[in-house]
Amino acid sequence: ITAGVTEWWYRSSRTAHNISVTADNARHFCAGFTQVRVNEFSVQCEAMRRGLATVVPYQLLSLFTW
């Protein structure tokens, strides 16, 4: 499990030790895991976007696809 997911799971749980994924909390864990993975590079991507925008205007950035 990645560090981001572990931190999210730790913060979202009422108990801070020996947290296990069970049938009862699996959906909650998967939803959080998905959110962490989808957003884990948001800060870096935004920094790249800001840097690129110093050369290419923001309006033109939408023309590029990755």
Predicted model as a PDB file, atoms N, CA, C, CB and O in Angstrom, pLDDT in the B-factor column:
MODEL        1                                                                  
ATOM      1  N   ILE A   1       0.859  -1.179   0.000  1.00 50.00           N  
ATOM      2  CA  ILE A   1       0.000   0.000   0.000  1.00 50.00           C  
ATOM      3  C   ILE A   1       0.899   1.234   0.000  1.00 50.00           C  
ATOM      4  CB  ILE A   1      -0.974   0.002   1.235  1.00 50.00           C  
ATOM      5  O   ILE A   1       1.918   1.278   0.690  1.00 50.00           O  
ATOM      6  N   THR A   2       0.511   2.215  -0.772  1.00 55.00           N  
ATOM      7  CA  THR A   2       1.334   3.417  -0.864  1.00 55.00           C  
ATOM      8  C   THR A   2       1.222   4.255   0.406  1.00 55.00           C  
ATOM      9  CB  THR A   2       0.929   4.250  -2.083  1.00 55.00           C  
ATOM     10  O   THR A   2       0.269   4.111   1.172  1.00 55.00           O  
ATOM     11  N   ALA A   3       2.186   5.116   0.620  1.00 60.00           N  
ATOM     12  CA  ALA A   3       2.209   5.957   1.820  1.00 60.00           C  
ATOM     13  C   ALA A   3       0.986   6.861   1.892  1.00 60.00           C  
ATOM     14  CB  ALA A   3       3.482   6.802   1.852  1.00 60.00           C  
ATOM     15  O   ALA A   3       0.430   7.057   2.973  1.00 60.00           O  
ATOM     16  N   GLY A   4       0.555   7.419   0.758  1.00 63.00           N  
ATOM     17  CA  GLY A   4      -0.611   8.301   0.748  1.00 63.00           C  
ATOM     18  C   GLY A   4      -1.869   7.588   1.198  1.00 63.00           C  
ATOM     19  O   GLY A   4      -2.669   8.147   1.948  1.00 63.00           O  
ATOM     20  N   VAL A   5      -2.049   6.366   0.747  1.00 61.00           N  
ATOM     21  CA  VAL A   5      -3.228   5.594   1.139  1.00 61.00           C  
ATOM     22  C   VAL A   5      -3.171   5.259   2.613  1.00 61.00           C  
ATOM     23  CB  VAL A   5      -3.344   4.311   0.309  1.00 61.00           C  
ATOM     24  O   VAL A   5      -4.177   5.351   3.315  1.00 61.00           O  
ATOM     25  N   THR A   6      -2.000   4.871   3.084  1.00 61.00           N  
ATOM     26  CA  THR A   6      -1.851   4.542   4.496  1.00 61.00           C  
ATOM     27  C   THR A   6      -2.166   5.759   5.360  1.00 61.00           C  
ATOM     28  CB  THR A   6      -0.430   4.032   4.784  1.00 61.00           C  
ATOM     29  O   THR A   6      -2.855   5.641   6.374  1.00 61.00           O  
ATOM     30  N   GLU A   7      -1.668   6.915   4.966  1.00 67.00           N  
ATOM     31  CA  GLU A   7      -1.935   8.144   5.720  1.00 67.00           C  
ATOM     32  C   GLU A   7      -3.418   8.478   5.687  1.00 67.00           C  
ATOM     33  CB  GLU A   7      -1.113   9.318   5.156  1.00 67.00           C  
ATOM     34  O   GLU A   7      -3.993   8.840   6.714  1.00 67.00           O  
ATOM     35  N   TRP A   8      -4.053   8.362   4.508  1.00 60.00           N  
ATOM     36  CA  TRP A   8      -5.485   8.644   4.398  1.00 60.00           C  
ATOM     37  C   TRP A   8      -6.279   7.687   5.293  1.00 60.00           C  
ATOM     38  CB  TRP A   8      -5.956   8.524   2.923  1.00 60.00           C  
ATOM     39  O   TRP A   8      -7.171   8.108   6.029  1.00 60.00           O  
ATOM     40  N   TRP A   9      -5.949   6.413   5.222  1.00 59.00           N  
ATOM     41  CA  TRP A   9      -6.665   5.407   5.997  1.00 59.00           C  
ATOM     42  C   TRP A   9      -6.492   5.665   7.491  1.00 59.00           C  
ATOM     43  CB  TRP A   9      -6.173   3.994   5.637  1.00 59.00           C  
ATOM     44  O   TRP A   9      -7.437   5.531   8.268  1.00 59.00           O  
ATOM     45  N   TYR A  10      -5.287   6.035   7.877  1.00 60.00           N  
ATOM     46  CA  TYR A  10      -4.993   6.331   9.283  1.00 60.00           C  
ATOM     47  C   TYR A  10      -5.826   7.524   9.752  1.00 60.00           C  
ATOM     48  CB  TYR A  10      -3.479   6.618   9.480  1.00 60.00           C  
ATOM     49  O   TYR A  10      -6.432   7.475  10.822  1.00 60.00           O  
ATOM     50  N   ARG A  11      -5.858   8.613   8.940  1.00 65.00           N  
ATOM     51  CA  ARG A  11      -6.603   9.814   9.330  1.00 65.00           C  
ATOM     52  C   ARG A  11      -8.112   9.593   9.299  1.00 65.00           C  
ATOM     53  CB  ARG A  11      -6.239  10.971   8.416  1.00 65.00           C  
ATOM     54  O   ARG A  11      -8.829  10.200  10.095  1.00 65.00           O  
ATOM     55  N   SER A  12      -8.616   8.741   8.403  1.00 62.00           N  
ATOM     56  CA  SER A  12     -10.060   8.574   8.274  1.00 62.00           C  
ATOM     57  C   SER A  12     -10.627   7.545   9.250  1.00 62.00           C  
ATOM     58  CB  SER A  12     -10.401   8.172   6.861  1.00 62.00           C  
ATOM     59  O   SER A  12     -11.844   7.395   9.356  1.00 62.00           O  
ATOM     60  N   SER A  13      -9.770   6.851   9.947  1.00 59.00           N  
ATOM     61  CA  SER A  13     -10.221   5.825  10.874  1.00 59.00           C  
ATOM     62  C   SER A  13     -10.322   6.392  12.290  1.00 59.00           C  
ATOM     63  CB  SER A  13      -9.269   4.619  10.844  1.00 59.00           C  
ATOM     64  O   SER A  13      -9.544   7.261  12.681  1.00 59.00           O  
ATOM     65  N   ARG A  14     -11.270   5.897  13.029  1.00 56.00           N  
ATOM     66  CA  ARG A  14     -11.424   6.352  14.420  1.00 56.00           C  
ATOM     67  C   ARG A  14     -10.376   5.719  15.331  1.00 56.00           C  
ATOM     68  CB  ARG A  14     -12.833   6.021  14.940  1.00 56.00           C  
ATOM     69  O   ARG A  14     -10.016   6.293  16.359  1.00 56.00           O  
ATOM     70  N   THR A  15      -9.897   4.564  14.963  1.00 53.00           N  
ATOM     71  CA  THR A  15      -8.833   3.928  15.742  1.00 53.00           C  
ATOM     72  C   THR A  15      -7.537   4.062  14.973  1.00 53.00           C  
ATOM     73  CB  THR A  15      -9.154   2.428  16.037  1.00 53.00           C  
ATOM     74  O   THR A  15      -7.515   3.925  13.750  1.00 53.00           O  
ATOM     75  N   ALA A  16      -6.474   4.327  15.676  1.00 46.00           N  
ATOM     76  CA  ALA A  16      -5.210   4.647  15.013  1.00 46.00           C  
ATOM     77  C   ALA A  16      -4.237   3.473  14.931  1.00 46.00           C  
ATOM     78  CB  ALA A  16      -4.549   5.780  15.727  1.00 46.00           C  
ATOM     79  O   ALA A  16      -3.101   3.656  14.492  1.00 46.00           O  
ATOM     80  N   HIS A  17      -4.642   2.297  15.332  1.00 55.00           N  
ATOM     81  CA  HIS A  17      -3.708   1.187  15.291  1.00 55.00           C  
ATOM     82  C   HIS A  17      -4.392  -0.083  14.800  1.00 55.00           C  
ATOM     83  CB  HIS A  17      -3.094   0.960  16.667  1.00 55.00           C  
ATOM     84  O   HIS A  17      -5.597  -0.259  14.977  1.00 55.00           O  
ATOM     85  N   ASN A  18      -3.632  -0.940  14.200  1.00 62.00           N  
ATOM     86  CA  ASN A  18      -4.110  -2.234  13.718  1.00 62.00           C  
ATOM     87  C   ASN A  18      -5.381  -2.137  12.890  1.00 62.00           C  
ATOM     88  CB  ASN A  18      -4.345  -3.148  14.879  1.00 62.00           C  
ATOM     89  O   ASN A  18      -6.359  -2.838  13.155  1.00 62.00           O  
ATOM     90  N   ILE A  19      -5.366  -1.275  11.896  1.00 69.00           N  
ATOM     91  CA  ILE A  19      -6.526  -1.117  11.027  1.00 69.00           C  
ATOM     92  C   ILE A  19      -6.459  -2.184   9.942  1.00 69.00           C  
ATOM     93  CB  ILE A  19      -6.581   0.319  10.405  1.00 69.00           C  
ATOM     94  O   ILE A  19      -5.457  -2.305   9.238  1.00 69.00           O  
ATOM     95  N   SER A  20      -7.518  -2.943   9.816  1.00 77.00           N  
ATOM     96  CA  SER A  20      -7.598  -3.983   8.798  1.00 77.00           C  
ATOM     97  C   SER A  20      -8.713  -3.678   7.825  1.00 77.00           C  
ATOM     98  CB  SER A  20      -7.810  -5.356   9.436  1.00 77.00           C  
ATOM     99  O   SER A  20      -9.741  -3.112   8.196  1.00 77.00           O  
ATOM    100  N   VAL A  21      -8.504  -4.058   6.576  1.00 79.00           N  
ATOM    101  CA  VAL A  21      -9.573  -3.931   5.593  1.00 79.00           C  
ATOM    102  C   VAL A  21     -10.425  -5.180   5.713  1.00 79.00           C  
ATOM    103  CB  VAL A  21      -9.013  -3.747   4.130  1.00 79.00           C  
ATOM    104  O   VAL A  21      -9.940  -6.301   5.565  1.00 79.00           O  
ATOM    105  N   THR A  22     -11.697  -4.967   5.982  1.00 83.00           N  
ATOM    106  CA  THR A  22     -12.633  -6.075   6.142  1.00 83.00           C  
ATOM    107  C   THR A  22     -13.742  -5.929   5.107  1.00 83.00           C  
ATOM    108  CB  THR A  22     -13.220  -6.117   7.588  1.00 83.00           C  
ATOM    109  O   THR A  22     -13.773  -4.956   4.354  1.00 83.00           O  
ATOM    110  N   ALA A  23     -14.638  -6.884   5.076  1.00 88.00           N  
ATOM    111  CA  ALA A  23     -15.777  -6.808   4.161  1.00 88.00           C  
ATOM    112  C   ALA A  23     -16.634  -5.586   4.476  1.00 88.00           C  
ATOM    113  CB  ALA A  23     -16.626  -8.091   4.243  1.00 88.00           C  
ATOM    114  O   ALA A  23     -17.233  -5.002   3.573  1.00 88.00           O  
ATOM    115  N   ASP A  24     -16.698  -5.199   5.734  1.00 88.00           N  
ATOM    116  CA  ASP A  24     -17.518  -4.049   6.137  1.00 88.00           C  
ATOM    117  C   ASP A  24     -16.932  -2.712   5.698  1.00 88.00           C  
ATOM    118  CB  ASP A  24     -17.693  -4.047   7.636  1.00 88.00           C  
ATOM    119  O   ASP A  24     -17.682  -1.790   5.377  1.00 88.00           O  
ATOM    120  N   ASN A  25     -15.609  -2.591   5.678  1.00 82.00           N  
ATOM    121  CA  ASN A  25     -15.019  -1.296   5.338  1.00 82.00           C  
ATOM    122  C   ASN A  25     -14.288  -1.295   3.995  1.00 82.00           C  
ATOM    123  CB  ASN A  25     -14.065  -0.878   6.422  1.00 82.00           C  
ATOM    124  O   ASN A  25     -13.619  -0.317   3.665  1.00 82.00           O  
ATOM    125  N   ALA A  26     -14.402  -2.356   3.228  1.00 84.00           N  
ATOM    126  CA  ALA A  26     -13.673  -2.464   1.964  1.00 84.00           C  
ATOM    127  C   ALA A  26     -14.069  -1.374   0.971  1.00 84.00           C  
ATOM    128  CB  ALA A  26     -13.910  -3.827   1.344  1.00 84.00           C  
ATOM    129  O   ALA A  26     -13.203  -0.809   0.303  1.00 84.00           O  
ATOM    130  N   ARG A  27     -15.364  -1.070   0.864  1.00 89.00           N  
ATOM    131  CA  ARG A  27     -15.797  -0.015  -0.066  1.00 89.00           C  
ATOM    132  C   ARG A  27     -15.213   1.334   0.332  1.00 89.00           C  
ATOM    133  CB  ARG A  27     -17.336   0.071  -0.109  1.00 89.00           C  
ATOM    134  O   ARG A  27     -14.754   2.089  -0.525  1.00 89.00           O  
ATOM    135  N   HIS A  28     -15.226   1.636   1.605  1.00 84.00           N  
ATOM    136  CA  HIS A  28     -14.666   2.889   2.117  1.00 84.00           C  
ATOM    137  C   HIS A  28     -13.170   2.952   1.804  1.00 84.00           C  
ATOM    138  CB  HIS A  28     -14.910   3.019   3.650  1.00 84.00           C  
ATOM    139  O   HIS A  28     -12.671   3.981   1.350  1.00 84.00           O  
ATOM    140  N   PHE A  29     -12.469   1.865   2.045  1.00 80.00           N  
ATOM    141  CA  PHE A  29     -11.044   1.812   1.763  1.00 80.00           C  
ATOM    142  C   PHE A  29     -10.773   1.985   0.275  1.00 80.00           C  
ATOM    143  CB  PHE A  29     -10.456   0.497   2.255  1.00 80.00           C  
ATOM    144  O   PHE A  29      -9.888   2.752  -0.104  1.00 80.00           O  
ATOM    145  N   CYS A  30     -11.523   1.284  -0.574  1.00 85.00           N  
ATOM    146  CA  CYS A  30     -11.319   1.373  -2.025  1.00 85.00           C  
ATOM    147  C   CYS A  30     -11.604   2.776  -2.551  1.00 85.00           C  
ATOM    148  CB  CYS A  30     -12.209   0.361  -2.746  1.00 85.00           C  
ATOM    149  O   CYS A  30     -10.891   3.273  -3.423  1.00 85.00           O  
ATOM    150  N   ALA A  31     -12.645   3.414  -2.021  1.00 86.00           N  
ATOM    151  CA  ALA A  31     -12.956   4.786  -2.441  1.00 86.00           C  
ATOM    152  C   ALA A  31     -11.809   5.725  -2.068  1.00 86.00           C  
ATOM    153  CB  ALA A  31     -14.280   5.271  -1.793  1.00 86.00           C  
ATOM    154  O   ALA A  31     -11.393   6.550  -2.881  1.00 86.00           O  
ATOM    155  N   GLY A  32     -11.311   5.604  -0.873  1.00 81.00           N  
ATOM    156  CA  GLY A  32     -10.193   6.435  -0.440  1.00 81.00           C  
ATOM    157  C   GLY A  32      -8.922   6.129  -1.208  1.00 81.00           C  
ATOM    158  O   GLY A  32      -8.177   7.036  -1.578  1.00 81.00           O  
ATOM    159  N   PHE A  33      -8.679   4.856  -1.445  1.00 80.00           N  
ATOM    160  CA  PHE A  33      -7.508   4.441  -2.210  1.00 80.00           C  
ATOM    161  C   PHE A  33      -7.550   5.043  -3.606  1.00 80.00           C  
ATOM    162  CB  PHE A  33      -7.426   2.907  -2.290  1.00 80.00           C  
ATOM    163  O   PHE A  33      -6.542   5.543  -4.104  1.00 80.00           O  
ATOM    164  N   THR A  34      -8.714   4.993  -4.235  1.00 86.00           N  
ATOM    165  CA  THR A  34      -8.885   5.559  -5.572  1.00 86.00           C  
ATOM    166  C   THR A  34      -8.624   7.058  -5.569  1.00 86.00           C  
ATOM    167  CB  THR A  34     -10.292   5.274  -6.098  1.00 86.00           C  
ATOM    168  O   THR A  34      -7.928   7.566  -6.448  1.00 86.00           O  
ATOM    169  N   GLN A  35      -9.174   7.771  -4.591  1.00 83.00           N  
ATOM    170  CA  GLN A  35      -8.976   9.212  -4.516  1.00 83.00           C  
ATOM    171  C   GLN A  35      -7.502   9.573  -4.322  1.00 83.00           C  
ATOM    172  CB  GLN A  35      -9.808   9.795  -3.383  1.00 83.00           C  
ATOM    173  O   GLN A  35      -7.001  10.513  -4.940  1.00 83.00           O  
ATOM    174  N   VAL A  36      -6.825   8.838  -3.478  1.00 80.00           N  
ATOM    175  CA  VAL A  36      -5.403   9.108  -3.254  1.00 80.00           C  
ATOM    176  C   VAL A  36      -4.615   8.868  -4.540  1.00 80.00           C  
ATOM    177  CB  VAL A  36      -4.849   8.223  -2.108  1.00 80.00           C  
ATOM    178  O   VAL A  36      -3.777   9.689  -4.910  1.00 80.00           O  
ATOM    179  N   ARG A  37      -4.873   7.758  -5.222  1.00 83.00           N  
ATOM    180  CA  ARG A  37      -4.130   7.444  -6.436  1.00 83.00           C  
ATOM    181  C   ARG A  37      -4.431   8.435  -7.557  1.00 83.00           C  
ATOM    182  CB  ARG A  37      -4.453   6.031  -6.894  1.00 83.00           C  
ATOM    183  O   ARG A  37      -3.522   8.825  -8.289  1.00 83.00           O  
ATOM    184  N   VAL A  38      -5.679   8.847  -7.703  1.00 84.00           N  
ATOM    185  CA  VAL A  38      -6.057   9.784  -8.763  1.00 84.00           C  
ATOM    186  C   VAL A  38      -5.408  11.142  -8.532  1.00 84.00           C  
ATOM    187  CB  VAL A  38      -7.588   9.931  -8.838  1.00 84.00           C  
ATOM    188  O   VAL A  38      -5.011  11.808  -9.487  1.00 84.00           O  
ATOM    189  N   ASN A  39      -5.299  11.556  -7.283  1.00 83.00           N  
ATOM    190  CA  ASN A  39      -4.810  12.897  -6.969  1.00 83.00           C  
ATOM    191  C   ASN A  39      -3.366  12.967  -6.492  1.00 83.00           C  
ATOM    192  CB  ASN A  39      -5.673  13.492  -5.939  1.00 83.00           C  
ATOM    193  O   ASN A  39      -2.903  14.037  -6.097  1.00 83.00           O  
ATOM    194  N   GLU A  40      -2.646  11.853  -6.521  1.00 82.00           N  
ATOM    195  CA  GLU A  40      -1.320  11.857  -5.915  1.00 82.00           C  
ATOM    196  C   GLU A  40      -0.303  12.749  -6.634  1.00 82.00           C  
ATOM    197  CB  GLU A  40      -0.800  10.462  -5.870  1.00 82.00           C  
ATOM    198  O   GLU A  40       0.699  13.139  -6.034  1.00 82.00           O  
ATOM    199  N   PHE A  41      -0.541  13.075  -7.892  1.00 87.00           N  
ATOM    200  CA  PHE A  41       0.387  13.930  -8.625  1.00 87.00           C  
ATOM    201  C   PHE A  41      -0.200  15.297  -8.928  1.00 87.00           C  
ATOM    202  CB  PHE A  41       0.799  13.263  -9.910  1.00 87.00           C  
ATOM    203  O   PHE A  41       0.344  16.028  -9.755  1.00 87.00           O  
ATOM    204  N   SER A  42      -1.285  15.653  -8.285  1.00 87.00           N  
ATOM    205  CA  SER A  42      -1.947  16.932  -8.556  1.00 87.00           C  
ATOM    206  C   SER A  42      -1.029  18.123  -8.311  1.00 87.00           C  
ATOM    207  CB  SER A  42      -3.190  17.066  -7.698  1.00 87.00           C  
ATOM    208  O   SER A  42      -1.002  19.056  -9.113  1.00 87.00           O  
ATOM    209  N   VAL A  43      -0.288  18.102  -7.232  1.00 88.00           N  
ATOM    210  CA  VAL A  43       0.607  19.220  -6.904  1.00 88.00           C  
ATOM    211  C   VAL A  43       1.694  19.352  -7.967  1.00 88.00           C  
ATOM    212  CB  VAL A  43       1.246  19.022  -5.503  1.00 88.00           C  
ATOM    213  O   VAL A  43       1.988  20.457  -8.422  1.00 88.00           O  
ATOM    214  N   GLN A  44       2.286  18.233  -8.362  1.00 90.00           N  
ATOM    215  CA  GLN A  44       3.342  18.267  -9.361  1.00 90.00           C  
ATOM    216  C   GLN A  44       2.807  18.708 -10.724  1.00 90.00           C  
ATOM    217  CB  GLN A  44       4.002  16.897  -9.473  1.00 90.00           C  
ATOM    218  O   GLN A  44       3.454  19.490 -11.422  1.00 90.00           O  
ATOM    219  N   CYS A  45       1.637  18.215 -11.103  1.00 89.00           N  
ATOM    220  CA  CYS A  45       1.041  18.601 -12.390  1.00 89.00           C  
ATOM    221  C   CYS A  45       0.695  20.080 -12.418  1.00 89.00           C  
ATOM    222  CB  CYS A  45      -0.213  17.771 -12.670  1.00 89.00           C  
ATOM    223  O   CYS A  45       0.887  20.742 -13.438  1.00 89.00           O  
ATOM    224  N   GLU A  46       0.194  20.600 -11.324  1.00 90.00           N  
ATOM    225  CA  GLU A  46      -0.119  22.027 -11.255  1.00 90.00           C  
ATOM    226  C   GLU A  46       1.144  22.867 -11.348  1.00 90.00           C  
ATOM    227  CB  GLU A  46      -0.868  22.350  -9.961  1.00 90.00           C  
ATOM    228  O   GLU A  46       1.141  23.922 -11.984  1.00 90.00           O  
ATOM    229  N   ALA A  47       2.216  22.415 -10.726  1.00 92.00           N  
ATOM    230  CA  ALA A  47       3.492  23.140 -10.815  1.00 92.00           C  
ATOM    231  C   ALA A  47       4.010  23.137 -12.252  1.00 92.00           C  
ATOM    232  CB  ALA A  47       4.544  22.512  -9.868  1.00 92.00           C  
ATOM    233  O   ALA A  47       4.520  24.151 -12.728  1.00 92.00           O  
ATOM    234  N   MET A  48       3.884  22.011 -12.941  1.00 90.00           N  
ATOM    235  CA  MET A  48       4.288  21.945 -14.345  1.00 90.00           C  
ATOM    236  C   MET A  48       3.430  22.872 -15.200  1.00 90.00           C  
ATOM    237  CB  MET A  48       4.189  20.502 -14.867  1.00 90.00           C  
ATOM    238  O   MET A  48       3.931  23.552 -16.095  1.00 90.00           O  
ATOM    239  N   ARG A  49       2.143  22.890 -14.913  1.00 86.00           N  
ATOM    240  CA  ARG A  49       1.225  23.751 -15.658  1.00 86.00           C  
ATOM    241  C   ARG A  49       1.587  25.225 -15.462  1.00 86.00           C  
ATOM    242  CB  ARG A  49      -0.229  23.495 -15.217  1.00 86.00           C  
ATOM    243  O   ARG A  49       1.611  25.994 -16.423  1.00 86.00           O  
ATOM    244  N   ARG A  50       1.864  25.611 -14.228  1.00 90.00           N  
ATOM    245  CA  ARG A  50       2.245  27.003 -13.955  1.00 90.00           C  
ATOM    246  C   ARG A  50       3.548  27.357 -14.669  1.00 90.00           C  
ATOM    247  CB  ARG A  50       2.393  27.237 -12.435  1.00 90.00           C  
ATOM    248  O   ARG A  50       3.674  28.439 -15.242  1.00 90.00           O  
ATOM    249  N   GLY A  51       4.512  26.441 -14.631  1.00 91.00           N  
ATOM    250  CA  GLY A  51       5.789  26.687 -15.301  1.00 91.00           C  
ATOM    251  C   GLY A  51       5.628  26.796 -16.801  1.00 91.00           C  
ATOM    252  O   GLY A  51       6.204  27.686 -17.426  1.00 91.00           O  
ATOM    253  N   LEU A  52       4.855  25.904 -17.381  1.00 87.00           N  
ATOM    254  CA  LEU A  52       4.614  25.940 -18.823  1.00 87.00           C  
ATOM    255  C   LEU A  52       3.858  27.205 -19.216  1.00 87.00           C  
ATOM    256  CB  LEU A  52       3.831  24.697 -19.268  1.00 87.00           C  
ATOM    257  O   LEU A  52       4.075  27.757 -20.294  1.00 87.00           O  
ATOM    258  N   ALA A  53       2.975  27.657 -18.340  1.00 87.00           N  
ATOM    259  CA  ALA A  53       2.190  28.866 -18.622  1.00 87.00           C  
ATOM    260  C   ALA A  53       3.048  30.125 -18.635  1.00 87.00           C  
ATOM    261  CB  ALA A  53       1.083  29.019 -17.595  1.00 87.00           C  
ATOM    262  O   ALA A  53       2.605  31.170 -19.113  1.00 87.00           O  
ATOM    263  N   THR A  54       4.263  30.038 -18.117  1.00 91.00           N  
ATOM    264  CA  THR A  54       5.149  31.203 -18.214  1.00 91.00           C  
ATOM    265  C   THR A  54       5.672  31.360 -19.639  1.00 91.00           C  
ATOM    266  CB  THR A  54       6.328  31.075 -17.225  1.00 91.00           C  
ATOM    267  O   THR A  54       6.161  32.425 -20.013  1.00 91.00           O  
ATOM    268  N   VAL A  55       5.566  30.291 -20.434  1.00 91.00           N  
ATOM    269  CA  VAL A  55       6.012  30.312 -21.824  1.00 91.00           C  
ATOM    270  C   VAL A  55       4.825  30.301 -22.779  1.00 91.00           C  
ATOM    271  CB  VAL A  55       6.927  29.120 -22.109  1.00 91.00           C  
ATOM    272  O   VAL A  55       4.814  31.017 -23.780  1.00 91.00           O  
ATOM    273  N   VAL A  56       3.829  29.483 -22.460  1.00 87.00           N  
ATOM    274  CA  VAL A  56       2.638  29.331 -23.299  1.00 87.00           C  
ATOM    275  C   VAL A  56       1.438  29.834 -22.514  1.00 87.00           C  
ATOM    276  CB  VAL A  56       2.434  27.839 -23.745  1.00 87.00           C  
ATOM    277  O   VAL A  56       1.239  29.396 -21.381  1.00 87.00           O  
ATOM    278  N   PRO A  57       0.625  30.739 -23.066  1.00 87.00           N  
ATOM    279  CA  PRO A  57      -0.544  31.240 -22.336  1.00 87.00           C  
ATOM    280  C   PRO A  57      -1.494  30.108 -21.914  1.00 87.00           C  
ATOM    281  CB  PRO A  57      -1.299  32.252 -23.199  1.00 87.00           C  
ATOM    282  O   PRO A  57      -1.660  29.122 -22.631  1.00 87.00           O  
ATOM    283  N   TYR A  58      -2.114  30.274 -20.730  1.00 82.00           N  
ATOM    284  CA  TYR A  58      -3.042  29.265 -20.207  1.00 82.00           C  
ATOM    285  C   TYR A  58      -4.098  28.853 -21.235  1.00 82.00           C  
ATOM    286  CB  TYR A  58      -3.728  29.792 -18.956  1.00 82.00           C  
ATOM    287  O   TYR A  58      -4.428  27.672 -21.339  1.00 82.00           O  
ATOM    288  N   GLN A  59      -4.624  29.803 -21.986  1.00 83.00           N  
ATOM    289  CA  GLN A  59      -5.689  29.520 -22.943  1.00 83.00           C  
ATOM    290  C   GLN A  59      -5.239  28.511 -24.003  1.00 83.00           C  
ATOM    291  CB  GLN A  59      -6.150  30.814 -23.614  1.00 83.00           C  
ATOM    292  O   GLN A  59      -6.056  27.742 -24.509  1.00 83.00           O  
ATOM    293  N   LEU A  60      -3.968  28.510 -24.335  1.00 84.00           N  
ATOM    294  CA  LEU A  60      -3.463  27.586 -25.344  1.00 84.00           C  
ATOM    295  C   LEU A  60      -3.100  26.217 -24.774  1.00 84.00           C  
ATOM    296  CB  LEU A  60      -2.261  28.183 -26.019  1.00 84.00           C  
ATOM    297  O   LEU A  60      -2.969  25.253 -25.527  1.00 84.00           O  
ATOM    298  N   LEU A  61      -2.936  26.121 -23.466  1.00 77.00           N  
ATOM    299  CA  LEU A  61      -2.569  24.838 -22.862  1.00 77.00           C  
ATOM    300  C   LEU A  61      -3.627  23.772 -23.099  1.00 77.00           C  
ATOM    301  CB  LEU A  61      -2.341  25.006 -21.373  1.00 77.00           C  
ATOM    302  O   LEU A  61      -3.309  22.585 -23.169  1.00 77.00           O  
ATOM    303  N   SER A  62      -4.874  24.187 -23.222  1.00 78.00           N  
ATOM    304  CA  SER A  62      -5.936  23.198 -23.439  1.00 78.00           C  
ATOM    305  C   SER A  62      -5.838  22.547 -24.821  1.00 78.00           C  
ATOM    306  CB  SER A  62      -7.305  23.855 -23.274  1.00 78.00           C  
ATOM    307  O   SER A  62      -6.493  21.533 -25.064  1.00 78.00           O  
ATOM    308  N   LEU A  63      -5.047  23.100 -25.714  1.00 79.00           N  
ATOM    309  CA  LEU A  63      -4.850  22.495 -27.033  1.00 79.00           C  
ATOM    310  C   LEU A  63      -3.967  21.258 -26.970  1.00 79.00           C  
ATOM    311  CB  LEU A  63      -4.245  23.506 -27.985  1.00 79.00           C  
ATOM    312  O   LEU A  63      -4.014  20.404 -27.855  1.00 79.00           O  
ATOM    313  N   PHE A  64      -3.159  21.171 -25.914  1.00 73.00           N  
ATOM    314  CA  PHE A  64      -2.245  20.047 -25.756  1.00 73.00           C  
ATOM    315  C   PHE A  64      -2.933  18.929 -24.982  1.00 73.00           C  
ATOM    316  CB  PHE A  64      -0.949  20.490 -25.040  1.00 73.00           C  
ATOM    317  O   PHE A  64      -3.641  19.177 -24.006  1.00 73.00           O  
ATOM    318  N   THR A  65      -2.717  17.708 -25.425  1.00 68.00           N  
ATOM    319  CA  THR A  65      -3.185  16.545 -24.665  1.00 68.00           C  
ATOM    320  C   THR A  65      -1.967  15.729 -24.279  1.00 68.00           C  
ATOM    321  CB  THR A  65      -4.209  15.682 -25.490  1.00 68.00           C  
ATOM    322  O   THR A  65      -0.964  15.732 -24.993  1.00 68.00           O  
ATOM    323  N   TRP A  66      -2.042  15.052 -23.190  1.00 60.00           N  
ATOM    324  CA  TRP A  66      -0.894  14.305 -22.687  1.00 60.00           C  
ATOM    325  C   TRP A  66      -1.040  12.864 -22.998  1.00 60.00           C  
ATOM    326  CB  TRP A  66      -0.720  14.495 -21.207  1.00 60.00           C  
ATOM    327  O   TRP A  66      -0.168  12.067 -22.653  1.00 60.00           O  
TER     328      TRP A  66                                                      
ENDMDL                                                                          
END                                                                             
